[in-house]
């Protein structure tokens, strides 16, 4: 089949959305489909072009212009979303008669692009729901205007109704959509995961402790990912101060960007913390030395019922590298971690419980070593993106 795949975020940009879009489209291509990716020019890249088409690894990639997202203004971000929706729609008109138009959220306007392209091309419309964007925006206070929120909900429900098929990333999302009246037969659960080639033991390419002046004998705690409003990382920074008083060998390393990063850096500076380091985002391939030195990773979200049906994709990155994880996300994420011996749970936004779990992990080296040897097997068996692509392929062929 010829498939248009709409995803504003795509490599070389770094992130979970980019990784899933690349892996899933590549795996579908390997299964014999003709993939046409509609994406934007990278946000940090200057380009004088309005449109560009290239072929990479059997993928036809159509890049189009969008207003830059400064990540500091809601208006600017909305302009970024809408401008890409328009330019990607124009790109999609250049694709000859697709069978399926596959649009991935959370950015709802990508769904609008997908819907209208499916109508013009007389193709099936598949809408992928990677998070419940409107609900998250409301509980995190990112949009205070109730009228805009209601309009966004109406748009979201419109896309659910018009989609010929819906792909979600957790069973909880499926249950949520069913509660809104979406037929169960219209929904497929395709988890996040990793490609088999990404499951490996990390190697030391550089001595990061020496390069970044991290104490040689430290117990290294890593957070690598988005430092945003949803992650609840203020709790971890606060805990770092008390942890230093209990065990000065524990060191915290944060790698990533996000709207909360500056506030966390200031928080650490105000607390005069010497056991914490913040770094800029790095491509996945450059993280290998950091995973090699890491004793335990962190995956966390704020304490909200909605997050209990969310599974952060960062969990699978840690598992792929054999890194045990402190998980501050209840519900499905906790179940995966405990069922697959991948780490220890702490109550979200509970500083005392985070410290308890961290000290328990540090004092249980035998347990951590056992986790490292078993979690990758469970990951390759249950969250293999090549297997997940075959499951998605079956759903698409059934259309």
N, C-alpha and C positions, 0 to 999 in steps of 0.2 A: 504494500500500500504506500501511497505518497502521503506523508504526514507533515503538516505545518505545526511546529512546536514553538509556542510563544512564551518567552521567558526574558524579562528585562535584564536579569542578572545571569552572566555566563562568563566562563574563564576568558581572559586572564584575570578577571576580578576574583578576589578571595572570599569564600564564604560557603555556608551550608547550601544555600539555594543554588549557587553556581555549580557546586559539586554534584548535587542531585541532577540538575538539568543536563550537565555534560554526560554523566554516567548513564542516565536513563536513555537519553537520545542516542548515545553511542551503542548501547546494548541493543536497542531497537533496530539500529542500522545493521548490526551484526546478525540480527534475525531476519534480514532481507528486506527491510523497509527503506524507503527513500525519504530521508529526513531533511526538512528545510527549517532552520532555526531563525526565528525573528528575535533579535536582541538589540541592545543599545551599544554605542561606543562606551568603553569603560569610563566611569565617572571621573577618574583622575587623569584621563588622557585627553590631550588637545587634538582636535581634528578639524580640518577645514572642509571635510566632506559632509554632505547631507545623508548620503547612503553609500554602502559598500557591500559587495558580495564576494565571498571567498569560499573555497572548498578546502576543508581540513578534516583528515581522517574519515572520508566518505560523508561528512556532514556539510550541507550547503548552508553557510552562515550569512545571514543578511543583517548588517548593522545599520542602525538609523539614528538620527540626531535626537537629542532630548535636552531640555533645560537642565543644567547641572544642579545636583542636590547638594546643598551646603551642609545638610544635617543639623542646621541650627534654626531653621524656620519651617513651620508647618505649611505656610503658603508656598514656599520654595519647593518643598517636597511634593505638594499637590501638583504644582506646575510641572515638576519632573515626571510624575506619573502620567498626567494628561498628555503632555507633549510626546512621550514615548508611545502612548496608546494611538495617537494620530499617525505618527511617523511609521510605526510598525504595521499599522493597517495598510498604509501605502505600499510598504515592502511586500506585504502578503498578497497584494493584487498582482505581483510579478510572478507568483508561483502558479504553474500550470495545473489546473484541476486536481486539487488534493482530495483524498478520500476522507481524511479526518483533520480537524483543526483542534489541537491540544493546547489549552491555555492554562498556565499555572499561576495560582495566587501565592502570597496573600494580597498582592497589589490587584484590587478588584478591576481596575480599568483594563488590565490585560485580558480579563474575562470578557469585557465589552468588545475589545478588538477581536478576540476569538469568535465570539457570537456572530458579529457582523460579517467577518470573513467566511464563516461557515454558511451563512445565508447566501452571500454572493456566489460562493463556489459550489453551493448545493452539496455541502459535505456534512458529516456528522460532527457535532460539537462536544468535546470532552473538557470538563472543567476540573482541574486538580486543586484541592483545598489543602494547603500545607499548614495553615493555621487559621483560626477564627479571628480574622483581622479586626473586624468591627468590635467584637466583644473585648478583645485585648486592648484596643485603643481606648475603650470606655473605662475599663477597670484600672488602667494605668494612667488615666487622666490626660491622655495625649490629645484628645478632642473634647472640649468642654461644651461646644455648641450642640444642644440637643436636636435642633432641626437638622443639622448636617449629619448627625449620627443616625437619625431616623431615615434620612434619604439614603445613607450608605446601607442601612439594613434592607431597605426596599430594593436597592440595586443588587445586594447579595442574594436575596430571596428570588429575584428575577432570574439571576444567572443559574441558581439551583434548579429552578423550574424549567428553564429553557434548555439546559444541558441534556444531551442524549445519554450521557453517562458522567458520573462524578467519581473521582479518585480522591481518597483521603489517606492520611498517613498514620492514623491510630484508630483503634476500635471505638474509643470514646468519641471521636469526631463523627464516626458513623452513627452511633447512638444519638448524638446531638442532632444530626440532620434528619434522622428518622422521626425524632420528637417534633420536628418542624413540618412533618408531613411528606418528606421525600421518601418514595418507595425504596425499600431495602434492596430490591432487585436492580436498582439503578446505581448502586454504590459498590465500589471495590476498595478494599483496604490494601494499599501497597506501602509497607513500612519504609522508613529510611533505613539505610544500611551502608555497606561498603562493597566495593568490587574485590574479588578474591586476591587480585594482585596487590591490594593495599594492606592485606593482612600479613604482617611480618614482624620480626623482632627488629626494633630500631638499632641503628649503628651510630657510633660516635664519629662524626665528621669533624667536629671541633670540640674542644674542652670548654663547655659553656661556663662552668664554674670558675675556671681561670680567667676566661675572657671577660666575664661580667662581674668579677670580684665577689662571687658567691662562696661562702666558706666551704672548703673541701669536704668536711665531714658532715655537712648539713643534710637534714631530711627535707627533700625538696617537694613542695606542694605547688602544683601548676594549675593555673586557669588560663586556657587558650581559647579565645572565641569573642563573641560580641559582648561588649561591656555596655549594656543598654539598661533601659528602665525596668525591664522584666526580670533581670537576673538576680536582684537582691544581694549584690556583692558588698554593700555597706556593712552587712553583718559579718562578712569574712574579714574585712579590714579592721573592724572593731575587735574581733576575736584575736587578730594577730598581735595586738598589744598585750592581751592577757596571756596568750600562748608564750610570748617571749619571756614573761615572768616565770612561767612554769618550766619551759624547756627551750633554752636559747639556741638549740641546734636546729630548730624548725625554721625553714625559710620559705617565703611565699613569692611566687613569680606570676605576674599577670602579663599575658601577651594578647593584644587586640586593640580595637578601637570601638567607639560608641558614645552615645550622648552622655553617659554617666562617668566617662573616664576622667575628665578634668576634676570633677567633684571628688572622685575617689583618690586621685593623686593629692589633692589639697587636704583631704581627710587624713591621709597617711603622713603628710608633712606636718599638719597641726598636732598629730599624736606623737611626732618625732620618732617614727618607726624606723628601725635600722634593719629589720628582718623582712623587708618587702621591696620588690623591684617591679616597675612598670615598663613594658616595652611596646613598640609599635607592632602592628600585624605583620605576619610573615607568611609566605606561601607554604602550603602543606609540606612540600619536599624539604623546606629549610627548617622545619620543626623537628626533624628526626633526632638530631643531637639533644634537643630539649626533652623529648620523650625518653631517650636513652638514660638521661640523668634523673628523670622524675621518679619519685617514690610513690606519689599518689596524685591524682587529678581531682578537679572540682567541677561538678555540674550542679547548677542551682537555679531556681526560679523563686519568685516571691510566693508567699503563702496565700494562694487564691484557689478556690475550688476548680476554676476553669483550667488551671495549669495541671491538675491531676489527670487530665485526659490528653496531656501534651507529652511528647517524647523528644527532648532536645537531641538533635543529630550529633552534637559534640560527644555524646555518650559512645556512639559507635566508633568515632575517631580514636578515643582512648582505648576502647576494647580492641580495635584493629592493631594497636601498637602494644598490646599486653600491659596497659597501664591501669591498675586498680583505681577505683573512683569513689570519692565521697559525694554522695548524691543527695542533694536537698530538693528533691521533687517527689512528691507522693504519687500514688496511683499507678498508672501503667509503667512509668519509668522505674519506680521502686520495684515493681514486680519483675521487670526484666533484669535488673541488677541482682536481685536476690535469687531468682530462678537460675541465672547463668553464672553465679559466683563471680560477679564483676566488681564488687565493692561493698561499701557500708552506707547505710542510710542515716541522715540526720534531719530533724524537723526543719522545714524551711523557715528562714529568718529567726532561728532560735540559736543565739550565740553560744549559750551554755551547752546545748546539745551538739553543736558543731565541734566545739572543743573536745567534748567527750568522745565523739566518733574519730576525730583526728588522733587523739592520744591512744585510743584503742588500736587504731591502725598502726601507729608507729611502734607500739609495744607488741605487735603480733606479726613479726617478720615472716614466720612460717606460714601464716594464713595468707599474707600478701604474695608470697612466692607461689603458693598453691593456686591462687587466683590467676596469676600471670600464665600459668601452664594450662589452665582449663578454659579461660574465657574466650580465647581465639577460636577454639574448636566450636563452642556454642554459637559464636558469631557467624562463622562460615556456614554453619548448618541452618541457622534460622534467619539471618539477616544478610544474605548474599544477594547483591544487586543484580547479578546475572540471573539468578533464580526468580527474583522479584520482577525483572523485565519480562521473563517468560510468562509469569502470571498476568502482568499488564497486557502483554501481547494477546493472550487468550481473551481478555475482556474486550480489547479493540477489535479482534476478529469477529467476536460475537455481535458486534454492531452491524 
